[in-house]
Amino acid sequence: MMDEVIFRSSQKIENIQLQAELAASKTKEAIVLYSQQSKLLANQLWNCTAIEQLRNNITEFYFKIISAAKNIRVQVINVIDPRQIFENLVRVFGKKWTKRDIYFGCAGFIIGGIIGLGIGLLLQKKAVVPRYMQAIQCNHYLGAESVTVVEDAIAPYECDEYDVLINVKAASLQRIDLQICNGYGRTLRKILCNVFKRSGSDFPVILGRDCTGVITDVGCKVKRLEVGDEVWLAVPFWSQGTLCQTTLVPESRVSRKPKNIGFEAACSLPYAGSIALSVLEEANIDLSNASGKHILIEGGCTPVGCVLIQLLSNWKAEITATCFKRAVPVVKALGAADIIILSESTSPSDNKSSLEIEEKNVLQNLLLKELELRGNIFDVIIKTSYDCNASLDQLNQFCNTDGRIISTLPPIPSWDSCGVFNRMLLSLYINLKCRFEKIIGLPVDNFDETHLCYMTLDRLTDLVEDGTLQTVVDKVFSPHDIEMAIHHIQSPLSIGSTVITFR
């Protein structure tokens, strides 16, 4: 049995060997056949007329390059050969020169020198001589403690096409400036610094949202304004501010100030007045429909509140305003029909102190109690101050069914607390937005602050000149008294605007 198995196994192995030899033989024949065919095809291609012509062209081009290189080498050797140079100099200068030759030579040297000097002056880079100015800056987002007065801030001196350069006479200090010192709008500000290529950092930030002054220079495409015009302006929170001796701003944010008031009084209105007009537009209130409307202004002694009371009283609206005791005569004189007096605290507000939060809660309870006692129902409630913590839901019970509650306080930007990825998306969006607006000819510096423009300022000018609006300036400080000014606008003793003058 075992012998039979071995016999059959040996037969199968021999079979496999025969098949393998047969396969190897056929494979070898196929390879030889294909190689011969490939060689034949290659010979045919090589001897093809087109290929031969191409080969001849390449060979001809190669020899031309070699010939040109040899010619260049010979020419270079001839040019730099000292003996050849000497012979040429002798040939030119060794001969006897006539007066005509001398005159032509001198003229050539003079003309060539003038042309060379002119080209050099055109191509040379202008040396930028830095100019310095006094400014009130925020160097860190650490609150009011980071505010400093510097005498060597870099001053702008050159206008772009649509910019105007202004010598600042006076500027107001706003509560939003203190929020900026705590980092308000820092993300957008840093992105826009890179977009507009101002600097690699958003520091230092110059404070101030409005000012008055005199134009000292204008861009080549500025049409509405001229050098020497007395103007006022307002800028958004993300822009460099106006608390400095010289500021450079787009023409679209500047307008001629009213002629019947001075620089210090006028600077109380641009920013606050622009916000007030924007709020009234949002509430759909104007001269034609304001009469008889009941309106509550929470914070009647704020800069915005002072403007709102004057406008609405002039339009025959029924105004209830809140304020501290010291401001009652002013608020009443501005036109408030009813005044809710809030209890005063002599300590300045500090957003992080538990005492300040407790005082706001007391004021909130007092306001709600007074409103309940009066039983008034308002068409519009406008919140202009941080004096109390009354929420929109709590105030809503004092509105009629079609009433509205509007805040003039700066909204908290969500992007200031967003993550790295969201900041990258925001930066990409702003870059694309600016590029697209630049291509189609739109201004690239508008980010939902369309109310801060010359058209709004022109309306304010008309309202001041016809007597509808009066300026309310509480105190005037010099730049070096900025700490006192900050302390003052945080206290309940502040009425209207606080002004910084630059003389």
Buried (B, 14 or more C-beta within 10 A) or exposed (E): EEEEEEEEEEEEEEEEEEEEEEEEEEEEEEEEEEEEEEEEEEEEEEEEEEEEEEEEEEEEEEEEEEEEEEEEEEEEEEEEEEEEEEEEEEEEEEEEEEEEEEEEEEEEEEEEEEEEEEEEEEEEEEEEEEEEBBBBBBEBBEBBEBBBBBEEBEBBBEBEEBBBBBBBBBBBBBBBBBBBBBBBBBBBBBBBBBBEEEEEEBBBBBBBBBBBBBBBBBBEEBEBBEEEBBBBBBBBBBBBBBBBBBBBBBBBBBBBBBEEBBBBBBBBBBBBBBBBBBBBEBBEBEEEEBEEBBBBBBBBBBBBBBBBBBBBBBBEBBBBBBBBEBBBEBBBEBBBBBBBBBEBBEEBBEEEEEEBBEBBEBBBEBBBEBBEEEEBBBBBBBBBBBBBBBEEEBBEEBBEEEBBBBBBBBEEBEBBEBEEEEBEEBBEEBEEBBEEBEEEEEBBBBBEBEBBBBEBBEBBBEBBEEEBBBBBBBBBBBBEBBBEBBBBBBBBBBBBBBBBBBE
